[in-house]
Amino acid sequence: MDRRDRIRACYQHCGLKYVSNEKMTNESLRKRFTLSPNQSETSSRIIRDTLNEGLIKLDDPENYSKRYSKYVPVWA
């Protein structure tokens, strides 16, 4: 996958989680992309790129802990 495909997949994953009454996390994205826990930086980078594109947002903007961050689509 190229960068655009990964961003689109992250956005779609976030949307699917949202309509299932769940929130996307770094861990859920790693599972979606079948990445090992050692590759959390890869999923973090994909999330950061998707945030920068304005497709997703933090569920709780008051939460400053990256470890416990949850994300929802921008339209939620």
PyMOL commands that set and color helices and strands:
alter all, ss='L'
color gray80, all
select helices_A, chain A and resi 3-19+26-32+37-52
alter helices_A, ss='H'
color red, helices_A
select strands_A, chain A and resi 56-58+71-73
alter strands_A, ss='S'
color yellow, strands_A
deselect
rebuild
show_as cartoon
